[in-house]
Amino acid sequence: MENKKTAGHLAALFTIIVWGTTFISTKVLLVDFRPVEILFFRFVMGFAALFLVCPHRLKVVSRRQEATFALAGLCGICLYYLLENIALTYTMASNVGVIISVAPFFTAILSRLFLKAEGKLRANFFIGFVVAMTGVVLISFNGSKLELNPMGDVLAVLAAFVWACYSILTRKISSFGYPVILTTRRTFFYGILFMIPALFLFDFEIGVDRFANITHLLNILYLGLGASAICFVTWNLAVKILGAVKTSIYIYMVPVITVVTSVLVLKEPITWGSAVGTVLAVAGLFLSEYNGKGSGKNE
């Protein structure tokens, strides 16, 4: 049992490490690609990769289960990324970074409402949330001025909320007993399907000739195969093992990974704000995860 939990924590940590570095690839691709184009290409590539790895057909036994897959695709693949990308056009990246990190709190509330979780959320979860969010704020604003942009900030809150919905739906899907690769692929299918109308709204262009550029190709492969195909499988596996709340807490680590990557890859200087924020974010994660003696579950 302990080995299984360890595997769940490692899967969540691996996922967050990769997701925390995707900003570099996205930044490179945004020079020649629109956000919706990057989004569409990475998930189509992810879907294709999962099909090649496991071409078996998923036989869903009920319409209720199919609806759950469709909602998961709508929330976690389509709406979350579209809302986040649109939010970035209205408000600062630092605002979005902080607001998105509220997702574990939403996940905890929804878990109590819809998953019939056993036991109450412990005080350490909320203490850890406050400590981690303090760290995230220090990392994100790091000397810059806080500016509220209602439109963008509200969209970022909605993005955090729909990611929490995705986490709850993923937890529900894990109870169906299907292989994780097949369930992730089905979720991708619906996410791409719901994304298609948005392509017409955001002037989508196929422009595959852009991938003749090796830099573009390598970065979209990283996003499609690594951050999408592999990481959604490992994230969903973590949710299956640890539960939605415990897994979502790892979201606090995203700004930390971003800081470390910026220092190591982009050679950006580390400031006292980002250093203290990193320590607080990690401390908040451990506080939220800590169950105490004779631990019960957070969910």
Contacts in CASP RR format, 6 or more apart in sequence:
PFRMAT RR
TARGET T0000
AUTHOR 0000-0000-0000
METHOD contacts of the structure
MODEL  1
MENKKTAGHLAALFTIIVWGTTFISTKVLLVDFRPVEILFFRFVMGFAAL
FLVCPHRLKVVSRRQEATFALAGLCGICLYYLLENIALTYTMASNVGVII
SVAPFFTAILSRLFLKAEGKLRANFFIGFVVAMTGVVLISFNGSKLELNP
MGDVLAVLAAFVWACYSILTRKISSFGYPVILTTRRTFFYGILFMIPALF
LFDFEIGVDRFANITHLLNILYLGLGASAICFVTWNLAVKILGAVKTSIY
IYMVPVITVVTSVLVLKEPITWGSAVGTVLAVAGLFLSEYNGKGSGKNE
4 241 0 8 1.000
5 241 0 8 1.000
5 242 0 8 1.000
7 237 0 8 1.000
7 241 0 8 1.000
8 237 0 8 1.000
8 238 0 8 1.000
8 241 0 8 1.000
8 242 0 8 1.000
8 247 0 8 1.000
9 238 0 8 1.000
9 242 0 8 1.000
11 234 0 8 1.000
11 235 0 8 1.000
11 237 0 8 1.000
11 238 0 8 1.000
11 241 0 8 1.000
12 234 0 8 1.000
12 235 0 8 1.000
12 238 0 8 1.000
12 242 0 8 1.000
12 247 0 8 1.000
12 250 0 8 1.000
13 250 0 8 1.000
13 253 0 8 1.000
14 231 0 8 1.000
14 234 0 8 1.000
15 231 0 8 1.000
15 234 0 8 1.000
15 235 0 8 1.000
15 238 0 8 1.000
15 250 0 8 1.000
16 250 0 8 1.000
16 251 0 8 1.000
16 253 0 8 1.000
16 254 0 8 1.000
16 257 0 8 1.000
17 253 0 8 1.000
17 257 0 8 1.000
18 226 0 8 1.000
18 227 0 8 1.000
18 230 0 8 1.000
18 231 0 8 1.000
19 227 0 8 1.000
19 231 0 8 1.000
19 254 0 8 1.000
19 257 0 8 1.000
20 253 0 8 1.000
20 254 0 8 1.000
20 257 0 8 1.000
20 258 0 8 1.000
20 261 0 8 1.000
21 257 0 8 1.000
21 258 0 8 1.000
21 261 0 8 1.000
21 265 0 8 1.000
22 222 0 8 1.000
22 223 0 8 1.000
22 227 0 8 1.000
23 258 0 8 1.000
23 261 0 8 1.000
24 261 0 8 1.000
24 265 0 8 1.000
24 266 0 8 1.000
25 219 0 8 1.000
25 220 0 8 1.000
25 222 0 8 1.000
25 223 0 8 1.000
25 227 0 8 1.000
26 38 0 8 1.000
26 223 0 8 1.000
28 215 0 8 1.000
28 216 0 8 1.000
28 219 0 8 1.000
29 38 0 8 1.000
29 216 0 8 1.000
29 219 0 8 1.000
29 220 0 8 1.000
29 223 0 8 1.000
30 38 0 8 1.000
32 210 0 8 1.000
32 213 0 8 1.000
32 216 0 8 1.000
33 41 0 8 1.000
33 210 0 8 1.000
33 216 0 8 1.000
34 202 0 8 1.000
34 203 0 8 1.000
34 204 0 8 1.000
34 205 0 8 1.000
35 85 0 8 1.000
35 88 0 8 1.000
35 202 0 8 1.000
36 82 0 8 1.000
36 85 0 8 1.000
36 195 0 8 1.000
36 198 0 8 1.000
36 199 0 8 1.000
36 202 0 8 1.000
36 204 0 8 1.000
37 204 0 8 1.000
37 205 0 8 1.000
38 220 0 8 1.000
38 223 0 8 1.000
39 81 0 8 1.000
39 82 0 8 1.000
39 85 0 8 1.000
39 195 0 8 1.000
40 192 0 8 1.000
40 195 0 8 1.000
40 199 0 8 1.000
40 204 0 8 1.000
41 220 0 8 1.000
41 223 0 8 1.000
41 224 0 8 1.000
42 220 0 8 1.000
42 223 0 8 1.000
42 224 0 8 1.000
42 227 0 8 1.000
42 228 0 8 1.000
43 77 0 8 1.000
43 188 0 8 1.000
43 191 0 8 1.000
43 192 0 8 1.000
43 195 0 8 1.000
43 224 0 8 1.000
43 228 0 8 1.000
44 192 0 8 1.000
45 220 0 8 1.000
45 221 0 8 1.000
45 223 0 8 1.000
45 224 0 8 1.000
45 225 0 8 1.000
45 228 0 8 1.000
45 229 0 8 1.000
46 188 0 8 1.000
46 224 0 8 1.000
46 225 0 8 1.000
46 228 0 8 1.000
46 229 0 8 1.000
47 185 0 8 1.000
47 188 0 8 1.000
47 189 0 8 1.000
47 192 0 8 1.000
47 229 0 8 1.000
49 224 0 8 1.000
49 225 0 8 1.000
49 229 0 8 1.000
50 181 0 8 1.000
50 184 0 8 1.000
50 185 0 8 1.000
50 188 0 8 1.000
50 229 0 8 1.000
50 233 0 8 1.000
51 185 0 8 1.000
53 181 0 8 1.000
53 229 0 8 1.000
54 179 0 8 1.000
54 181 0 8 1.000
54 182 0 8 1.000
54 185 0 8 1.000
56 182 0 8 1.000
58 178 0 8 1.000
58 179 0 8 1.000
58 182 0 8 1.000
58 183 0 8 1.000
58 185 0 8 1.000
58 186 0 8 1.000
60 66 0 8 1.000
60 69 0 8 1.000
60 186 0 8 1.000
65 173 0 8 1.000
65 176 0 8 1.000
68 169 0 8 1.000
68 172 0 8 1.000
68 173 0 8 1.000
68 176 0 8 1.000
69 173 0 8 1.000
69 183 0 8 1.000
69 186 0 8 1.000
69 187 0 8 1.000
69 190 0 8 1.000
70 190 0 8 1.000
71 165 0 8 1.000
71 169 0 8 1.000
72 166 0 8 1.000
72 169 0 8 1.000
72 170 0 8 1.000
72 173 0 8 1.000
72 187 0 8 1.000
72 190 0 8 1.000
73 166 0 8 1.000
73 187 0 8 1.000
73 188 0 8 1.000
73 190 0 8 1.000
73 191 0 8 1.000
73 194 0 8 1.000
74 190 0 8 1.000
74 191 0 8 1.000
74 194 0 8 1.000
75 162 0 8 1.000
75 163 0 8 1.000
75 165 0 8 1.000
75 166 0 8 1.000
75 169 0 8 1.000
76 162 0 8 1.000
76 163 0 8 1.000
76 165 0 8 1.000
76 166 0 8 1.000
76 187 0 8 1.000
76 191 0 8 1.000
77 187 0 8 1.000
77 188 0 8 1.000
77 190 0 8 1.000
77 191 0 8 1.000
77 192 0 8 1.000
77 194 0 8 1.000
77 195 0 8 1.000
78 191 0 8 1.000
78 194 0 8 1.000
78 195 0 8 1.000
78 198 0 8 1.000
79 158 0 8 1.000
79 159 0 8 1.000
79 162 0 8 1.000
79 194 0 8 1.000
80 159 0 8 1.000
80 162 0 8 1.000
80 163 0 8 1.000
80 166 0 8 1.000
82 195 0 8 1.000
82 198 0 8 1.000
83 155 0 8 1.000
83 156 0 8 1.000
83 158 0 8 1.000
83 159 0 8 1.000
83 162 0 8 1.000
84 96 0 8 1.000
84 100 0 8 1.000
84 155 0 8 1.000
84 156 0 8 1.000
84 159 0 8 1.000
86 152 0 8 1.000
86 155 0 8 1.000
87 96 0 8 1.000
87 99 0 8 1.000
87 152 0 8 1.000
87 153 0 8 1.000
87 155 0 8 1.000
87 156 0 8 1.000
87 159 0 8 1.000
88 96 0 8 1.000
89 152 0 8 1.000
90 149 0 8 1.000
90 151 0 8 1.000
90 152 0 8 1.000
90 155 0 8 1.000
91 147 0 8 1.000
91 149 0 8 1.000
91 151 0 8 1.000
91 152 0 8 1.000
91 153 0 8 1.000
91 155 0 8 1.000
91 156 0 8 1.000
92 144 0 8 1.000
92 147 0 8 1.000
92 149 0 8 1.000
93 140 0 8 1.000
94 140 0 8 1.000
94 141 0 8 1.000
94 142 0 8 1.000
94 144 0 8 1.000
95 140 0 8 1.000
95 147 0 8 1.000
95 148 0 8 1.000
95 149 0 8 1.000
95 152 0 8 1.000
95 153 0 8 1.000
95 156 0 8 1.000
96 152 0 8 1.000
96 156 0 8 1.000
96 159 0 8 1.000
97 136 0 8 1.000
97 140 0 8 1.000
97 156 0 8 1.000
97 254 0 8 1.000
97 255 0 8 1.000
98 133 0 8 1.000
98 136 0 8 1.000
98 137 0 8 1.000
98 140 0 8 1.000
98 141 0 8 1.000
99 153 0 8 1.000
99 156 0 8 1.000
99 157 0 8 1.000
99 159 0 8 1.000
99 160 0 8 1.000
100 156 0 8 1.000
100 159 0 8 1.000
100 160 0 8 1.000
100 163 0 8 1.000
100 251 0 8 1.000
100 254 0 8 1.000
101 132 0 8 1.000
101 133 0 8 1.000
101 136 0 8 1.000
101 160 0 8 1.000
101 251 0 8 1.000
101 252 0 8 1.000
101 254 0 8 1.000
101 255 0 8 1.000
102 133 0 8 1.000
102 157 0 8 1.000
102 160 0 8 1.000
103 160 0 8 1.000
103 161 0 8 1.000
103 163 0 8 1.000
103 164 0 8 1.000
103 167 0 8 1.000
103 248 0 8 1.000
103 251 0 8 1.000
104 129 0 8 1.000
104 164 0 8 1.000
104 245 0 8 1.000
104 248 0 8 1.000
104 249 0 8 1.000
104 251 0 8 1.000
104 252 0 8 1.000
104 288 0 8 1.000
105 129 0 8 1.000
106 160 0 8 1.000
106 161 0 8 1.000
106 163 0 8 1.000
106 164 0 8 1.000
107 163 0 8 1.000
107 164 0 8 1.000
107 167 0 8 1.000
107 168 0 8 1.000
107 244 0 8 1.000
107 245 0 8 1.000
107 248 0 8 1.000
108 121 0 8 1.000
108 125 0 8 1.000
108 245 0 8 1.000
108 248 0 8 1.000
108 298 0 8 1.000
108 299 0 8 1.000
109 164 0 8 1.000
110 164 0 8 1.000
110 165 0 8 1.000
110 167 0 8 1.000
110 168 0 8 1.000
110 244 0 8 1.000
111 117 0 8 1.000
111 168 0 8 1.000
111 171 0 8 1.000
111 244 0 8 1.000
111 245 0 8 1.000
111 299 0 8 1.000
112 121 0 8 1.000
112 299 0 8 1.000
114 168 0 8 1.000
115 168 0 8 1.000
115 171 0 8 1.000
115 172 0 8 1.000
115 244 0 8 1.000
115 299 0 8 1.000
117 245 0 8 1.000
117 297 0 8 1.000
117 298 0 8 1.000
117 299 0 8 1.000
118 296 0 8 1.000
118 297 0 8 1.000
118 299 0 8 1.000
119 296 0 8 1.000
119 297 0 8 1.000
121 245 0 8 1.000
121 298 0 8 1.000
122 291 0 8 1.000
122 298 0 8 1.000
124 287 0 8 1.000
124 288 0 8 1.000
124 290 0 8 1.000
124 291 0 8 1.000
124 292 0 8 1.000
125 245 0 8 1.000
125 288 0 8 1.000
125 298 0 8 1.000
127 284 0 8 1.000
127 287 0 8 1.000
127 288 0 8 1.000
128 283 0 8 1.000
128 284 0 8 1.000
128 285 0 8 1.000
128 287 0 8 1.000
128 288 0 8 1.000
129 284 0 8 1.000
129 288 0 8 1.000
131 280 0 8 1.000
131 283 0 8 1.000
131 284 0 8 1.000
131 287 0 8 1.000
132 252 0 8 1.000
132 280 0 8 1.000
132 281 0 8 1.000
132 283 0 8 1.000
132 284 0 8 1.000
132 285 0 8 1.000
132 287 0 8 1.000
132 288 0 8 1.000
133 252 0 8 1.000
134 277 0 8 1.000
134 280 0 8 1.000
135 255 0 8 1.000
135 276 0 8 1.000
135 277 0 8 1.000
135 278 0 8 1.000
135 279 0 8 1.000
135 280 0 8 1.000
135 281 0 8 1.000
136 252 0 8 1.000
136 255 0 8 1.000
136 277 0 8 1.000
136 281 0 8 1.000
138 273 0 8 1.000
138 274 0 8 1.000
138 276 0 8 1.000
138 277 0 8 1.000
138 280 0 8 1.000
139 255 0 8 1.000
139 256 0 8 1.000
139 258 0 8 1.000
139 259 0 8 1.000
139 273 0 8 1.000
139 274 0 8 1.000
139 277 0 8 1.000
139 278 0 8 1.000
139 281 0 8 1.000
140 255 0 8 1.000
142 271 0 8 1.000
142 273 0 8 1.000
142 274 0 8 1.000
143 271 0 8 1.000
143 273 0 8 1.000
163 248 0 8 1.000
164 248 0 8 1.000
167 239 0 8 1.000
167 244 0 8 1.000
167 247 0 8 1.000
167 248 0 8 1.000
168 244 0 8 1.000
170 187 0 8 1.000
170 235 0 8 1.000
170 236 0 8 1.000
170 239 0 8 1.000
170 240 0 8 1.000
170 244 0 8 1.000
171 239 0 8 1.000
171 240 0 8 1.000
171 243 0 8 1.000
171 244 0 8 1.000
173 183 0 8 1.000
173 187 0 8 1.000
173 236 0 8 1.000
174 180 0 8 1.000
174 183 0 8 1.000
174 236 0 8 1.000
174 239 0 8 1.000
174 240 0 8 1.000
176 183 0 8 1.000
180 233 0 8 1.000
180 236 0 8 1.000
180 237 0 8 1.000
180 240 0 8 1.000
181 233 0 8 1.000
183 236 0 8 1.000
184 232 0 8 1.000
184 233 0 8 1.000
184 236 0 8 1.000
187 232 0 8 1.000
188 228 0 8 1.000
188 232 0 8 1.000
210 216 0 8 1.000
211 217 0 8 1.000
211 220 0 8 1.000
235 247 0 8 1.000
238 247 0 8 1.000
238 250 0 8 1.000
239 247 0 8 1.000
243 299 0 8 1.000
244 299 0 8 1.000
245 298 0 8 1.000
245 299 0 8 1.000
246 289 0 8 1.000
246 298 0 8 1.000
246 299 0 8 1.000
249 285 0 8 1.000
249 288 0 8 1.000
249 289 0 8 1.000
250 285 0 8 1.000
252 281 0 8 1.000
252 282 0 8 1.000
252 284 0 8 1.000
252 285 0 8 1.000
252 288 0 8 1.000
253 281 0 8 1.000
253 282 0 8 1.000
253 285 0 8 1.000
255 278 0 8 1.000
255 281 0 8 1.000
256 277 0 8 1.000
256 278 0 8 1.000
256 281 0 8 1.000
256 282 0 8 1.000
259 270 0 8 1.000
259 274 0 8 1.000
259 278 0 8 1.000
260 278 0 8 1.000
262 268 0 8 1.000
263 269 0 8 1.000
263 270 0 8 1.000
288 298 0 8 1.000
291 297 0 8 1.000
291 298 0 8 1.000
END
